[in-house]
Amino acid sequence: MCSMLAVPIRVRIVLLLASGERNVSELCNELKAPQPTISHHLGLLRAGRFVESRRAGKRVFYRLCDPAPERAGVTFEGANGRLRFTVGLAPSLQN
Protein backbone atom coordinates (compact mmCIF):
# COMPACT_ATOMS: atom_id res chain seq x y z
CA MET A 1 0.00 0.00 0.00
CA CYS A 2 2.76 2.46 0.90
CA SER A 3 4.68 1.82 -2.31
CA MET A 4 1.50 2.42 -4.31
CA LEU A 5 1.05 5.81 -2.62
CA ALA A 6 4.74 6.73 -2.75
CA VAL A 7 4.16 8.49 -6.09
CA PRO A 8 2.62 11.96 -5.62
CA ILE A 9 0.39 11.85 -8.70
CA ARG A 10 -1.23 8.63 -7.43
CA VAL A 11 -1.97 10.28 -4.10
CA ARG A 12 -3.52 13.22 -5.97
CA ILE A 13 -5.64 10.84 -8.07
CA VAL A 14 -6.85 9.03 -4.93
CA LEU A 15 -7.69 12.32 -3.24
CA LEU A 16 -9.69 13.50 -6.27
CA LEU A 17 -11.55 10.19 -6.45
CA ALA A 18 -12.33 10.45 -2.74
CA SER A 19 -14.81 13.19 -3.61
CA GLY A 20 -16.51 11.14 -6.32
CA GLU A 21 -15.96 9.19 -9.50
CA ARG A 22 -14.32 10.82 -12.50
CA ASN A 23 -13.31 9.87 -16.00
CA VAL A 24 -9.77 10.14 -17.36
CA SER A 25 -10.44 13.44 -19.13
CA GLU A 26 -11.66 15.06 -15.92
CA LEU A 27 -8.61 13.80 -14.04
CA CYS A 28 -6.29 15.08 -16.79
CA ASN A 29 -7.87 18.54 -16.60
CA GLU A 30 -7.74 18.72 -12.82
CA LEU A 31 -4.20 17.36 -12.52
CA LYS A 32 -2.82 19.20 -15.57
CA ALA A 33 -1.23 15.95 -16.77
CA PRO A 34 -1.33 14.12 -20.12
CA GLN A 35 -3.81 11.30 -20.69
CA PRO A 36 -1.18 8.52 -21.05
CA THR A 37 0.29 9.44 -17.65
CA ILE A 38 -3.10 9.42 -15.90
CA SER A 39 -4.13 6.18 -17.61
CA HIS A 40 -0.87 4.52 -16.59
CA HIS A 41 -1.29 5.43 -12.93
CA LEU A 42 -4.98 4.50 -12.93
CA GLY A 43 -4.00 1.10 -14.32
CA LEU A 44 -1.55 0.60 -11.46
CA LEU A 45 -4.11 1.75 -8.90
CA ARG A 46 -6.66 -0.63 -10.41
CA ALA A 47 -4.20 -3.54 -10.35
CA GLY A 48 -3.51 -2.71 -6.70
CA ARG A 49 -7.27 -2.73 -6.02
CA PHE A 50 -7.32 0.92 -4.96
CA VAL A 51 -9.77 1.92 -7.69
CA GLU A 52 -12.38 0.25 -9.84
CA SER A 53 -13.91 1.32 -13.12
CA ARG A 54 -17.19 1.26 -14.98
CA ARG A 55 -17.86 1.92 -18.65
CA ALA A 56 -20.58 4.32 -19.80
CA GLY A 57 -20.58 4.44 -23.58
CA LYS A 58 -17.09 5.43 -24.71
CA ARG A 59 -16.12 6.81 -21.31
CA VAL A 60 -14.59 4.89 -18.41
CA PHE A 61 -15.28 6.23 -14.93
CA TYR A 62 -13.04 5.49 -11.96
CA ARG A 63 -13.94 5.42 -8.27
CA LEU A 64 -12.34 4.22 -5.06
CA CYS A 65 -12.98 0.60 -4.07
CA ASP A 66 -14.80 -0.12 -0.83
CA PRO A 67 -12.80 -2.19 1.69
CA ALA A 68 -14.26 -4.92 3.86
CA PRO A 69 -15.33 -3.19 7.11
CA GLU A 70 -13.78 -5.84 9.38
CA ARG A 71 -10.22 -5.33 8.05
CA ALA A 72 -7.66 -3.24 9.93
CA GLY A 73 -6.52 -0.10 8.19
CA VAL A 74 -4.95 3.31 8.37
CA THR A 75 -6.82 6.61 8.34
CA PHE A 76 -5.35 9.80 6.86
CA GLU A 77 -7.03 13.05 7.77
CA GLY A 78 -7.06 16.08 5.51
CA ALA A 79 -8.88 19.37 5.18
CA ASN A 80 -11.84 17.85 3.31
CA GLY A 81 -12.36 14.64 5.26
CA ARG A 82 -10.69 11.37 6.11
CA LEU A 83 -9.40 8.62 3.82
CA ARG A 84 -9.26 5.11 5.23
CA PHE A 85 -6.89 2.60 3.66
CA THR A 86 -7.29 -1.07 4.43
CA VAL A 87 -4.25 -3.30 4.09
CA GLY A 88 -4.57 -5.59 1.09
CA LEU A 89 -7.71 -3.92 -0.14
CA ALA A 90 -8.62 -0.56 -1.56
CA PRO A 91 -9.19 2.92 -0.05
CA SER A 92 -12.52 4.28 1.10
CA LEU A 93 -13.74 7.71 2.09
CA GLN A 94 -14.86 7.97 5.71
CA ASN A 95 -17.24 10.77 6.75
Buried (B, 14 or more C-beta within 10 A) or exposed (E): BEEBBEEEBBBBBBBBBBEEBBBBEBBBEEBEBEEEEBBEBBEBBBEBBBBBBEEEEEEBBBBBBEBEEEEEBEEBEEEEEEBBBBEEBBBBBEE
